[in-house]
Amino acid sequence: MLGSRQQTWIVVDIGGRWIKCVRYVIQQGSVREAGSQLIDIQTEGLLSSEEIGVAIRRALHSAGEHPLAVVLPQDLAISQVMDLPAPSVIDRSSEFEDEILELTGLSAGRCVYDRNPLEPFGGYASPQWITVAKEENLSRHLSPLLGQGLHVEAATTVGNALVASFRQTHPGVADACLADIGAKQTTVVRLKRGEPVQMTSFSYGGESWTEALCEHCREGFEEVEARLFKEDLFTEPVLGPVLHGVVEAWRARLVGQIDEWREEFGMPEDAGAGSGGIYLFGGYSAVRGLRETLGQAGGLSWHMPQSPVGESAPVWTPTHGAVLMAAGLSGLRASILPQALTKMRQRRLTLARLKAGVLYLYVFVAMVLFGAIYKQQHHLDGLVAANREARSALSEIEAAKDLLTQRDQLARQIEPVVRGQLNSLDSLQTFRKIQHLHQDFDFTLIRFADRRTYFRKMDDWSEPVGAAEVERPNGTVSSDGSSRAFVVELALPGGQAERLQTLSAIVGRLREETYFANVDRLIGGPESNGAANGLSSEGEAYALLLTLAEAPLSASRGAEEGAGR
């Protein structure tokens, strides 16, 4: 796969209890997680390797066809430091392979191994980090995936994947121990100057903690396990001592392994875990209160690093390291991919390079031809377009001037019509709102007119037009010069107190309408002259000035449609 192109890898970490499936996108050396899924083997009831393969295929169905990297249990391979010369370039599998088999103690047979040179340290003059596994065991674990048509193109162990991820996410930590707490196994790695020097696993995982707790309570395994991750059972009166006991047994097993390494390498007693302490990984590292409980034992420092994909428990760390190794972004080499799958991957990469090369060649030739044709055509089109644009520019200018003249004339012609129509629409809408008041109030509509017409027809009244004033809601008096306003005269029955109360209610109702900007009573106008309005002494007319709120033309059209309905 070309380094400059985007790569997409699917990483599957097959653990004893959970199967972690993560999709990674790699571009320009940057790794980005693009989706993940956790398969619980116990909850799903996956009993056989074939069922596990089907479940993985189902989980990866929506991820598309991408190369697959697999993280296998640590006990499938042996990883250790060996002082070996460089292997023969001509015959890799001759004396070098025989020496590896002899030192690792594996029986004769087809083995898969990889090496990673280390810096000289201690008594090692030419140290090599050797990872070797029997191909028979690898094929047995990979066959369910291959049987589902998945393209397995990279494989490594939990411990080596931990190292690859830790080296990138913690570049400042040189000496430390890494512990991955799985369901059935614990993998331990010791780093010296940022390089792996010791790695092993032992059959003591987090499920043994849950099983021990189940023996002292009536809850089922899944319920106890859920409490283990959600509650701090170390402080629980009944289960706390039990949990303390099994965790202490696990800690003693881990520390014992570190002490064994210390004696083997002749290290000082305080360097067993390295200056960086012990970093906890795996699903069961998320047990509530675990790090604090381990820290109480003293002697060693315990750390819970953040996962590369942002999970609170670093259960995804091995998948991150595996994709770094598969994409060639890690300085650590520890591949245990069987030879047949390695050859298939090389063929696919070669074919991909050939396809990309042919594609680039076609694109280059097409671009050259297109560039030459485009250059000549562009020159000719430029000449034709320049002449056409010069001829059309003058016509467009003249046409634009004519259109502007016509627009101005049309605007002057239709302006009076539009103003008249808008005034008519305002009258209909205002009159309709006055009529709606009849549903709640008893009154007689005597007069309805726009403001200008109303005051123009008051020549017959004894009081001059200018004497009419507007009473505002706050008690102030002013004149209103708004042109979008109407005057209504209402005759109200009853005594004076009753009429004033009714009038106040009508004014309040109208002021609630957002259609009106102001609703004011005219003082000193014609309503004080009952004879002029043809009313008896039992009734009196009141004039209201209704000022309309400003509204766009579209709102006026909507009002017209509402009035029509």
C-alpha positions in Angstrom: 0.0 0.0 0.0 1.5 3.3 -1.0 2.7 5.5 1.9 1.1 8.6 0.5 -2.4 7.1 0.2 -4.9 6.7 2.9 -4.9 3.3 4.6 -7.8 1.6 6.4 -7.2 -1.3 8.7 -9.5 -3.5 10.7 -7.9 -4.8 14.0 -9.4 -7.7 15.8 -8.2 -8.5 19.4 -9.4 -12.0 20.3 -9.3 -12.3 24.0 -10.5 -14.9 26.4 -13.7 -13.0 27.2 -14.1 -10.1 24.8 -13.4 -9.6 21.1 -12.4 -6.1 20.3 -13.0 -4.9 16.7 -11.6 -1.5 15.7 -11.5 0.3 12.4 -8.5 2.6 11.9 -7.8 5.2 9.2 -4.2 6.1 8.6 -3.2 9.1 6.5 0.2 10.8 6.4 1.4 8.9 9.5 -1.6 9.9 11.6 -3.8 7.1 13.1 -7.5 7.8 13.6 -10.0 5.5 15.2 -13.1 5.3 13.0 -15.4 2.9 14.8 -15.2 0.1 17.3 -17.3 -2.8 18.6 -16.9 -5.0 21.6 -18.2 -8.6 21.4 -18.8 -10.4 24.7 -18.1 -14.0 24.1 -20.0 -15.2 27.2 -23.1 -13.0 26.6 -23.3 -14.0 22.9 -22.9 -17.7 23.8 -20.0 -18.2 21.3 -18.7 -21.7 22.1 -16.7 -22.8 19.0 -14.1 -21.0 16.9 -16.5 -21.2 13.9 -19.1 -19.3 15.9 -16.5 -16.7 16.9 -15.5 -16.3 13.2 -19.2 -15.7 12.2 -19.6 -13.2 15.0 -16.5 -11.3 13.9 -17.6 -11.3 10.2 -21.1 -10.0 11.2 -19.5 -7.2 13.3 -17.2 -6.2 10.4 -19.9 -6.4 7.7 -20.5 -2.6 7.7 -16.8 -1.8 7.8 -16.2 -2.8 4.2 -13.4 -4.9 2.7 -10.2 -3.9 4.3 -7.0 -5.7 5.4 -7.3 -7.3 8.8 -4.7 -7.2 11.6 -5.1 -9.8 14.4 -4.0 -9.6 18.0 -3.5 -13.1 19.4 -3.0 -14.3 23.0 0.5 -14.0 24.3 0.9 -17.7 25.1 0.8 -18.6 21.3 4.3 -17.2 20.9 7.6 -16.7 22.7 9.2 -13.3 22.8 12.6 -12.8 24.3 16.0 -11.2 23.9 18.7 -13.3 22.2 22.3 -12.5 21.4 22.5 -13.5 17.8 24.4 -12.5 14.7 22.5 -11.0 11.8 20.7 -13.6 9.7 21.9 -14.7 6.4 20.3 -12.8 3.5 20.6 -15.7 1.2 19.1 -18.4 3.4 17.0 -16.9 6.3 15.7 -20.3 7.4 18.9 -22.2 7.8 21.3 -21.9 10.8 19.6 -18.8 12.1 16.2 -20.5 12.4 17.8 -23.6 13.9 19.5 -21.5 16.5 16.2 -19.8 17.4 14.4 -23.1 17.8 17.2 -24.4 20.0 17.2 -21.4 22.3 13.5 -21.2 22.6 13.1 -24.9 23.1 10.4 -25.3 20.4 10.2 -28.7 18.7 11.1 -29.0 15.0 8.4 -28.0 12.6 7.3 -25.0 10.6 7.7 -22.0 12.8 7.0 -18.3 12.2 9.4 -15.8 13.7 10.4 -12.2 13.4 13.3 -10.3 14.8 13.9 -6.7 15.9 17.5 -5.5 16.6 18.0 -3.8 20.0 20.7 -1.5 21.4 23.5 -3.4 23.2 22.9 -3.6 27.0 24.2 -5.7 29.9 26.1 -8.6 28.5 24.4 -8.6 25.1 26.7 -7.5 22.3 24.2 -8.0 19.4 20.8 -8.4 21.1 17.8 -9.3 19.0 14.1 -9.2 20.1 12.9 -12.5 18.8 9.2 -13.5 18.5 8.6 -17.1 17.4 5.4 -19.2 17.2 4.4 -22.6 15.7 2.5 -22.1 12.5 0.2 -25.0 13.4 -1.1 -23.1 16.4 -1.4 -19.8 14.5 -3.4 -21.5 11.7 -5.8 -23.0 14.3 -6.6 -19.5 15.7 -6.7 -17.8 12.3 -8.8 -20.4 10.5 -12.2 -19.1 11.7 -11.3 -15.7 10.2 -9.9 -17.1 7.0 -13.0 -19.3 6.7 -15.2 -16.2 6.7 -13.2 -14.7 3.8 -11.5 -12.1 5.9 -8.1 -10.9 4.6 -5.7 -11.4 7.5 -2.6 -9.5 6.6 -0.9 -8.9 10.0 -0.7 -10.8 13.3 1.1 -10.2 16.5 0.7 -10.9 20.2 -0.8 -8.9 23.0 2.5 -8.1 24.6 4.2 -6.8 21.5 1.1 -4.7 20.5 1.2 -3.2 24.0 4.8 -2.2 23.5 4.2 -0.6 20.1 1.3 1.5 21.4 3.0 2.4 24.7 6.2 3.6 23.0 4.2 6.0 20.8 1.8 7.3 23.6 4.5 7.5 26.3 7.8 8.4 24.6 9.2 9.9 27.8 8.9 6.6 29.8 12.1 4.6 29.3 12.0 1.9 32.0 8.6 0.4 33.1 6.5 -2.7 33.3 3.3 -3.2 31.3 0.5 -5.5 32.6 -2.5 -6.4 30.5 -5.2 -7.9 32.8 -7.4 -10.1 30.6 -10.2 -12.3 31.5 -8.1 -15.5 31.7 -4.5 -14.3 31.2 -2.2 -11.6 32.4 0.5 -10.5 30.0 3.6 -8.8 31.5 6.2 -6.8 29.6 9.4 -5.1 30.9 10.8 -2.2 29.0 14.4 -1.0 29.2 15.3 2.3 27.5 12.0 2.1 25.7 12.7 -1.4 24.2 11.2 -4.7 25.3 13.6 -7.0 27.1 11.3 -9.5 28.8 7.8 -10.7 28.1 5.6 -13.5 29.4 2.0 -14.3 30.5 0.4 -16.4 33.2 -3.0 -17.9 33.6 -4.5 -15.6 36.2 -7.0 -13.1 34.9 -9.8 -11.0 36.1 -12.5 -13.7 35.8 -11.0 -15.4 38.8 -11.8 -12.3 40.9 -15.4 -12.5 39.8 -15.6 -16.2 40.4 -14.2 -15.8 44.0 -16.8 -13.1 44.7 -19.7 -15.3 43.4 -18.8 -17.9 46.0 -19.7 -15.4 48.8 -22.9 -13.9 47.4 -26.1 -15.0 45.8 -25.8 -13.0 42.7 -24.9 -14.4 39.3 -21.6 -14.1 37.5 -22.8 -11.3 35.2 -24.4 -9.3 38.1 -21.2 -9.5 40.2 -19.0 -8.6 37.3 -21.1 -5.6 36.5 -20.9 -4.4 40.1 -17.1 -5.0 40.0 -16.8 -2.3 37.3 -19.4 0.1 38.7 -18.9 -0.1 42.5 -15.8 -0.1 44.7 -16.3 -3.5 46.2 -13.0 -3.3 48.0 -14.8 -1.2 50.6 -17.8 -3.6 50.8 -18.0 -5.3 54.3 -18.6 -8.9 53.0 -17.1 -8.9 49.5 -14.2 -6.5 50.2 -12.0 -8.9 52.1 -12.5 -11.6 49.5 -11.6 -9.2 46.7 -8.6 -8.0 48.6 -7.4 -11.6 48.9 -7.7 -12.5 45.2 -6.2 -9.3 44.0 -3.3 -9.7 46.5 -2.7 -13.2 45.1 -2.6 -11.8 41.6 -0.3 -9.0 42.7 2.1 -11.5 44.3 2.2 -13.5 41.1 3.0 -10.4 39.1 5.6 -9.1 41.5 7.1 -12.6 41.7 7.6 -12.6 38.0 9.3 -9.2 38.1 11.5 -10.4 40.9 12.5 -13.4 38.9 13.5 -11.2 36.0 15.5 -9.0 38.4 17.5 -11.9 39.6 18.0 -13.2 36.1 19.5 -9.9 34.9 21.2 -9.1 38.2 19.3 -5.8 38.6 19.2 -3.9 41.9 16.2 -4.6 44.1 14.5 -1.3 43.5 14.7 -1.7 39.7 12.4 -4.6 39.3 9.6 -2.6 37.7 11.8 0.1 36.3 11.7 3.7 37.3 8.4 4.2 35.5 6.4 1.8 37.7 3.7 -0.6 36.4 1.1 0.4 33.8 -2.2 -1.4 33.9 -4.0 -2.3 30.7 -6.8 -4.7 29.6 -10.5 -4.9 30.4 -10.1 -5.7 34.1 -7.8 -2.8 34.7 -11.1 -0.8 34.9 -12.2 -2.5 38.2 -13.2 0.3 40.5 -10.6 0.9 43.2 -8.0 -1.5 41.8 -5.2 1.0 41.3 -5.7 2.5 44.8 -5.8 -0.9 46.4 -2.6 -2.0 44.6 -0.9 1.2 45.6 -1.6 0.6 49.3 0.7 -2.5 49.2 3.7 -0.2 48.7 7.0 -0.8 47.0 5.8 -0.2 43.5 3.9 2.6 41.7 0.8 1.7 39.7 -0.5 3.7 36.7 -3.7 3.6 34.6 -2.9 5.4 31.3 -5.5 6.8 29.0 -6.4 4.7 26.0 -5.3 5.9 22.6 -9.0 5.9 21.5 -10.2 7.8 24.6 -11.8 5.0 26.6 -11.6 5.3 30.4 -10.1 1.8 30.6 -7.3 1.2 28.2 -8.8 -2.0 26.8 -8.2 -0.9 23.2 -4.4 -0.3 23.6 -3.3 -3.6 21.9 -5.4 -2.9 18.8 -3.8 0.5 18.6 -0.3 -1.0 18.8 -1.3 -3.7 16.2 -2.3 -1.2 13.6 0.9 0.8 14.1 2.9 -2.4 13.5 0.8 -3.5 10.5 1.1 -0.1 8.8 4.8 0.1 9.4 4.5 3.1 11.8 6.2 1.4 14.7 9.9 0.8 15.2 9.1 -2.7 16.7 8.9 -5.7 14.4 7.2 -8.8 15.9 5.0 -10.3 13.2 3.8 -13.9 13.5 1.8 -13.9 10.3 2.1 -17.4 8.7 4.2 -17.5 5.6 1.4 -18.3 3.2 -0.5 -15.2 4.4 2.6 -13.1 4.2 3.1 -14.1 0.5 -0.6 -13.3 -0.2 -0.1 -9.9 1.3 3.0 -9.2 -0.7 1.2 -10.2 -3.9 -1.7 -7.9 -3.0 0.6 -5.0 -2.2 2.5 -5.6 -5.5 -0.7 -5.7 -7.5 -2.0 -2.5 -5.7 1.3 -0.7 -6.6 1.0 -1.9 -10.2 -2.6 -0.7 -10.5 -1.7 2.6 -8.9 1.3 3.0 -11.3 -0.8 2.3 -14.3 -3.5 4.7 -13.1 -1.0 7.5 -12.5 0.5 6.9 -16.0 -2.9 7.1 -17.6 -3.7 10.3 -15.7 -0.3 11.8 -16.6 -0.8 11.1 -20.4 -4.3 12.4 -20.3 -3.3 15.5 -18.5 -0.6 16.2 -21.1 -2.9 15.7 -24.0 -5.7 17.7 -22.4 -3.3 20.5 -21.6 -2.1 20.8 -25.2 -5.6 20.7 -26.6 -6.9 23.1 -24.0 -4.1 25.6 -24.7 -5.0 25.8 -28.4 -8.7 25.8 -27.9 -8.4 28.4 -25.2 -6.5 30.7 -27.5 -9.1 30.4 -30.2 -12.0 30.7 -27.8 -10.4 33.8 -26.4 -10.4 35.6 -29.7 -14.0 34.6 -30.5 -15.2 35.5 -27.0 -13.5 38.9 -27.0 -15.2 39.9 -30.2 -18.6 38.6 -29.0 -18.3 40.3 -25.7 -17.3 43.6 -27.3 -20.3 43.5 -29.5 -22.8 42.4 -26.9 -21.5 44.8 -24.2 -22.9 47.9 -26.1 -26.2 46.2 -26.7 -26.5 45.2 -23.0 -25.7 48.7 -21.9 -28.4 50.2 -24.1 -30.9 47.5 -23.1 -30.1 48.2 -19.4 -30.7 51.9 -19.8 -34.1 51.3 -21.5 -35.1 48.9 -18.7 -34.2 51.4 -16.0 -36.3 54.1 -17.8 -39.3 51.7 -18.1 -38.9 50.7 -14.5 -39.0 54.2 -13.2 -42.1 55.0 -15.4 -43.9 51.9 -14.2 -43.1 52.6 -10.6 -44.6 56.1 -10.9 -47.7 54.7 -12.5 -48.5 51.9 -10.1 -47.5 53.7 -6.9 -50.9 55.4 -6.4 -52.7 52.1 -7.2 -50.6 50.2 -4.7 -51.1 52.7 -2.0 -54.9 52.6 -2.6 -55.0 48.9 -2.5 -53.0 48.7 0.7 -55.3 51.3 2.3 -58.3 49.2 1.3 -56.7 46.0 2.8 -56.0 47.9 6.0 -59.6 49.1 6.2 -61.0 45.6 5.7 -58.7 44.0 8.2 -59.4 46.7 10.8 -63.2 46.6 10.2 -63.1 42.8 10.7 -61.4 43.1 14.0 -63.9 45.7 15.2 -66.7 43.3 14.2 -65.2 40.5 16.2 -65.6 42.6 19.3 -69.4 42.2 19.0 -68.9 38.6 20.3 -67.9 39.9 23.8 -69.1 43.5 24.0 -72.5 45.4 23.4 -72.0 48.5 21.3 -73.2 50.2 18.1 -70.7 51.1 15.4 -71.6 54.7 14.4 -68.8 55.7 12.2 -65.7 54.1 10.7 -63.2 56.1 8.6 -59.5 56.5 8.0 -58.0 59.3 10.1 -57.6 61.8 7.3 -61.2 61.4 6.0 -62.6 61.5 9.5 -61.1 64.9 10.4 -61.8 66.3 7.0 -65.5 65.7 7.5 -65.6 67.4 10.9 -66.2 70.9 9.4 -69.8 70.9 10.6 -68.8 70.4 14.3 -68.5 73.4 16.5 -65.0 72.4 17.8 -62.2 72.9 15.3 -60.2 70.0 14.0 -57.1 71.0 15.7 -58.7 70.8 19.2 -59.1 67.0 19.1 -56.3 65.4 21.1 -55.2 61.8 21.7 -55.3 60.3 25.2 -52.3 57.8 25.6 -52.4 54.8 27.9 -50.0 56.5 30.4 -52.3 59.5 30.7 -50.3 61.8 28.5 -52.0 63.7 25.7 -50.5 64.2 22.2 -51.5 64.4 18.6 -50.9 61.4 16.3 -49.9 62.1 12.8 -49.7 58.6 11.6 -51.2 58.1 8.1 -52.0 54.4 8.6 -54.7 55.0 11.2 -58.5 54.7 11.5 -61.1 56.3 13.7 -64.2 54.4 15.0 -67.1 55.8 16.9 -68.9 53.4 19.2 -72.2 54.0 21.0 -72.2 52.3 24.4 -75.4 51.6 26.4 -75.8 52.0 30.2 -74.7 54.5 32.8 -71.6 56.5 32.6 -69.6 54.2 34.9 -70.7 51.1 32.9 -69.9 52.8 29.6 -66.4 53.7 30.7 -65.8 50.2 32.0 -66.9 48.7 28.7 -64.8 51.2 26.8 -61.8 50.4 28.9 -62.3 46.6 28.2 -62.6 47.3 24.4 -59.5 49.4 24.3 -57.6 46.7 26.3 -58.7 44.0 23.9 -57.6 46.0 20.9 -54.3 46.8 22.4 -53.6 43.1 22.8 -53.7 42.8 19.0 -50.2 43.0 17.5 -52.0 44.4 14.4 -52.3 47.8 16.1 -49.4 49.9 17.1 -51.6 52.2 19.3 -55.2 52.3 20.4 -56.1 55.8 21.8 -59.2 57.6 22.7 -59.9 61.0 21.1 -60.7 63.7 23.7 -62.6 66.8 22.7 -63.8 65.2 19.5 -67.3 64.6 18.2 -68.3 62.0 20.7 -68.9 64.6 23.3 -71.7 66.0 21.2 -74.5 63.5 21.5 -76.9 65.5 19.4 -74.5 65.6 16.5 -74.4 61.8 16.6 -78.1 61.4 16.9 -78.0 59.8 20.3 -80.4 60.1 23.2 -79.3 60.9 26.7 -79.2 57.2 27.5 -76.2 56.6 25.2 -73.1 58.3 24.4 -70.5 57.9 21.5 -66.8 57.4 22.0 -64.2 57.9 19.3 -61.1 55.7 19.2 -58.0 56.3 17.1 -56.5 52.9 15.8 -53.0 53.3 14.6 -51.8 50.2 12.6 -48.4 48.6 13.2 -45.9 48.8 10.3 -46.0 45.7 8.2 -44.3 44.5 4.9 -46.2 44.1 1.7 -46.4 40.4 2.1 -48.2 40.8 5.4 -50.8 43.0 3.8 -51.4 40.4 1.2 -51.9 37.8 3.9 -54.4 40.2 5.6 -56.3 40.5 2.4 -56.6 36.8 2.0 -57.7 36.5 5.6 -60.4 39.2 5.1 -61.6 37.4 2.0 -62.1 34.2 4.0 
